[in-house]
Amino acid sequence: MSIYSKLFEIQQNLKAPKGQYNKFGSFHYRSCEDILEAVKPILAQQKTVVILQDELVLQGQRYYIKATACLLDIETGEQIKSEAYAREEEAKKGMDSSQVTGASSSYARKYALNGLFCIDDNKDSDTTNTYGKENQQNQQVQKSQQQAQSQTQNQYYCEQCGKEFTGFKTKNRNYTPLQEYKSRKQKYGKALCNDCLALGGFIYE
């Protein structure tokens, strides 16, 4: 059996579960260690081994870890290789320089193994991680909902920054927050406070 036939069998039979859990982002993911643990029994069946190697590569002003995953047929000596890169962070909170390099190595090795064994990580957290964006969107939705609820309670807010309208006085009459809100919305297309109008280059009275 050729090494390509053996690789085909490995790819067809490998099931690498997402054995890790990130509490901060509330998602499951697989690590390099998870892939290796799952593939070892299949490698034994196919009489192959995996060799992982790292190389530090300077690209421009930044260092990258180049990881190579090599599938070696112990019967024939044939090899198939897959490479992946991970850029080192200049600094990472809570880690010293050796830990930063180690984390980059694990990341690069994982994706080298993914390429070799045809593991699709498109739905994994580190390729579709939108936690921060989703959190911002949720905050904006909550803010809009709170403003809408407050306006039903006779409170009216700037649609740009959320500042509350308090009404205003002229020589002839007093304007309520509702009247101020409606007047601004009719005149400018959005109910904007004086500060937001000034930032937008509007001239207001």
Residue, then its C-alpha position, 0 to 999 in steps of 0.5 A: m500500500s502506498i503512503y497516499s493510500k495510507l493517508f486516505e485511510i487515516q483521513q477517512n477514519l480520523k475523528a478528532p473531537k473538540g476536547q477543550y472548552n473556553k469558559f470566556g467565550s463559551f465554545h468548544y475547540r480542538s487542540c494539537e494534543d486532541i488531534l494527536e491523541a485521536v490519530k495515534p491508534i490509526l497511525a499504528q494500524q497503518k504503520t506510519v508515524v507523524i513527526l512534528q518540527d518547528e522553525l523560527v522564521l523572520q518575515g519583515q519585522r515579525y517572527y513566525i513559527k513555521a510548523t511542519a507535520c510529516l507523515l512517515d511510512i515506516e515500511t517504505g520511508e515515504q513521506i508527506k508533509s504539510e506546513a503552517y505558520a503562526r505569528e508570535e505576539e510581541a507581548k501577551k498578558g500573563m505570558d513570558s517570551s517562552q510561553v508566547t513561542g510555545a503557544s504559537s508553536s501549538y497553534a501552527r502545529k495544529y493547522a499543519l496537522n489539519g492540512l495533513f489530515c484534512i480536518d476542517d476547522n472553519k467552524d472552530s472558534d479561532t477561525t470564526n471567533t466573533y465573541g467581541k463583535e457579538n458582545q458589542q452588538n448585544q450591548q447596542v441592541q440592549k441600549s436601543q431596547q432600553q431607550a425605546q422602553s424609556q421613551t414609552q415612560n416619557q423619557y427621550y434620548c439622542e439617537q446617536c450617543g444616548k444623552e437624555f433630552t430634558g427640553f428647553k426654554t425660549k422667550n415665548r414658550n417651554y418645550t418638553p423633552l418629547q417636543e425637543y425629540k420630535s423637533r430634532k428628528q424632523k429637522y436633522g433626520k435623527a434626534l440628535c443632541n447638541d453635542c452630536l450635532a456639533l460633531g457632525g458639523f450641523i448648525y443648531e439653534 
